Amino acid sequence: MELSQATTEISKTYQPKEAEQKWYRWWVEQGLFTPERDPNKKPFTIVIPPPNVTGNLHIGHALNNTLQDILIRYKRMQGYAALWLPGMDHAGIATQARVEGMLRKEGITRYDLGREKFVEKVWEWKEKYAAIIREQWEKMGISVDYTRERFTMDEGLSRAVREVFVRLYEKGLIYRGKYIINWDPATRTALSDIEVIHKEVQGKLYHFRYPLKDGSGYIEVATTRPETMLGDTAVAVHPEDERYQHLIGKTVILPIVGREIPIIADEYVDREFGSGAVKVTPAHDPNDFEMGLRHNLDQIIVMDESAKMNENAGKYQGLDRFECRKQIVEDLQEMGVCFKIEDHVHSVGHSERSDAVVEPYLSTQWFVKMKPLAERAIQQAYADDQHQNEDSHVAVQFVPERFKKTYLHWIENIRDWCISRQLWWGHRIPAWYCDDCGEMSVSREDLQACPKCGSTHIHQDEDVLDTWFSSALWPFSTMGWPDETEDLKYFYPTDVLVTGYDIIYFWVARMIFTALEFTGQNPFKYVLITGIIRDAEGRKMSKSLGNGVDPLDVIEQYGADAMRFMLSTGITPGQDSRFRWERAEAARNFANKIWNASRFALMNLQGFKYEDIDLNRPLSTVDQWILHRLNETVADVTRLLDAFEFGEAGRTLNDFIWDNYCDWYIELAKPSLYGDDAEAKRTTQSVLVYVLDQILRLLHPFMPYITEEIWQHIPHKGKSIVIAEWPKVRDEHHFPEAVQEMNMMMELIRSIRNIRAEMNVPNSKKIEIQIQADNEQYLAILERNRTFIDRFCNPEKLTLGLNLPKPDKAVSAVITGAELYLPLAGLIDIEQEIERLQKELEKLQFEVERVQKKLANASFVEKAPEHVVAEERAKEKDYLEKRDKVLARLQELKG
């Protein structure tokens, strides 16, 4: 692709689609997103939170990706070797469910295909949706390094997963055992605790009488799950409950089943719940399971993996658990055992994936001991609290900081992690069982024979690992670990993770644990937490509500830049935001404003080359003002991006570009551009194009396409804006006097235009203007800028001076350093003018009180930077002076 520098003609309107297709492919072809390991550069690394290969990306992905892209483009321009490593997650349960759903439409199941053929089908699905995701990344304009793209089940990551499994097993941190786990009967797999969503459900509390074996009476128990009574192996009471102390050690006969079970004492029992006595079903309740271990109770499983009653359920065998519940309650009522049923609202676990009611189920599973892994992270987090210097942080920093408490609360109360899943899609557990000697062996490589007896009659564990097990290794496995690769040495640890608050437990914490264990370092320095995007009414987006937004629809209608700017400027770290189409339209309008301003600049740069840019020439006040404001904007945007305040950075850019550059500087530059003074024109051209160049660079991380398109047309030095240098504050462009002067002139022009609008006097109608300066300094400013007042205020007669006689019937306004009078004889209504001034007085009084309240805050005065406090004091003085002038004018009019 040939690039012609400084071809100063661009189309009348910006065409997003053309720019997006052209520039993205060129960027990738030129390798601009692929950093080299340069010893003279600092690395800056982000690993993408890998999207699941289950379908299209949603608007939340668009937000997350946009924020990462802003950071990586910003750091790339600052001269870092900036790597944004892309990849995707195999998403075991979710992807398998999607493929099984596809097969059901064809009238077949995974069992019809067999494991090997089914897995082939899932790989086909993965390839299809991985290609779709890459297309969407391209549409969004994200600058990932495709040469380093990874997948959680590629060869290298699979090797890392096995290495971690074996090492943890050898340290005794992975074990296999029978435990109560969360079972999803719909997908027929185990779930970890955090894959269970608890919902309040209107249910029933059933009261039963279990008869004592000695015939002396009965003991009452209450349960919400009558179907599990078939697996009861005890009744428990609190040891200090005086009502039941005489029964401890006796036995009852379990109704229907006829099994004799003991009455035990355990402090777990809540004396206030129900009758104070509870049935104990160790195979179907996690708390009962723990009681069963303490009291050496039998564990009787009464359901199968699909939550149907099994052979231990007697005559109820084959019934669904909820159908069994109805039947058993009817039978117990007939027997007189069930004597009371109450309405009862309680929390019921549901599968995050299938929404099925989770069944606590006794099963042989694989677990990770989490407490030993969590200890180092906990110690590090509390040690970090002692550090005052930001550079001395040892723990991962959460932004906003409040999410550190969320993270700490979970890791301090962590339970062992069930990592086995009864699926076919995923990393197969690297454990083999010998059919001859019964030996179990774990291995980094596929075993062909039993290490103990040499038998070849061995089989691999059928289960796969939880998806999050491989995702937990993502920051370092993607760099080539366990090998000590050059990328790992240079780019790891990473710098920032951008993710949602909903996966702090699932993913963030586990990445920290595993990274500390296997690399000795934190996986990233910062975790930037985003909120979710809700609809315009504040509702969560969902298929059932039909309120989801496809980012490609936004791009199709408004362009990628508009979508990116809208998403990134409408947020606050950690807070949910709302999607509104009108904001996308406003962002598109902003893009058009930039395009039109650039087109104007280019039309006035014919024959102007990069070498012609010269800011060492004598600068006008207007030139000095825009250069000073540019300096302030560079400083503010840089500071805000470093603090991850994308919304504020975007708003700062919007204000400077739209208000200062487009609405003011371009208008104020026209007299020089169209005038006869060649030197003044050359200076203005230099400033015009220099500021435009700097604006495009500042805006590039937010709006990459339009900035590249314009930048390639203006005089520049460099290949692409992608690798152009990030703007710096230039001390020689510090012009506070020019800013004071221009602020006065802009306030004056705005005031006169506002008065015209309020009095319905068109700008084309000439009017008399009288301006009384407060002192000689302000009068000199007015005199120097008389031509601007003439140009923008259209006076028939302009009077400037000190202590001027005040006209009678005139509309007045107070600005910093002067009072304006517009004698509008025949047009002014005294009562209307009093009303207008009264409103102005109220506004000024509000500002006075606001700033005085701020200055009365000792914490603000002590902690805020000195220049910020000084600015507030200057505002207070200015507002007070204006208020007093308005008061005086009101008194004059009221006479």
GIRA-V585525 format. One line per field, one symbol per residue. phi: phi as a letter, one per 30 degrees, with the letter a starting at -180 (. if undefined). A space follows every 50 residues. Layout:
# GIRA-V585525
phi = ???
This chain:
# GIRA-V585525
phi = .dccdhddcbddbdceedddddddddededidccdcdcddcddbbbcddd dddclddcdddddedddddeddddddddjddccccclbcdhedddedddd dddedcibbddddiedddddddddeeddddddddddedddidcdcddcdb bdcdedddddddddeddddddiccbcadbdbdccddchbdbdedccccbd bdbbccccccddddidkabcbbbcbeddddcdbaccbddcdddbedcejd bbcdeididdbdcccbdddddddhdjbbdcbedbadddedddddchddcc dcbcdcicdcddcidcejddedddeddddddddddidccabcdadbdbdb dddcidddcdbdadbcbcdcedddedddeddddddddcdedceccdccbd ddddddddedddcdcecdccbdbcclddddbbcddccidcbcadcddcbd ddcidcdbbdeddcdeedddddcedcddcjeddddddddcccddcbccad ddbedebeddddeddddcbibddadbccccccccddcidddadddicdbd eddddedbjdddddddddccbbeicdbccbdddddddddddddddddddd dddcbeidcedddbccdecdedddddddddeddeddddddddcicddddd dddedddddddddcdddddeeddcdcddddddddeddeddddedddddde edbdddddededcddbbkdadecdddebdcedccbddddddddddddddd dddddeddchcdddddbdbbbcddadddddddddcedddddcchddbccc lchddddddbdbbcbdiabcbcdceicccedddddddddddddddddddd dddddddeddddcdeedddddddddeddddddddddddddddddh
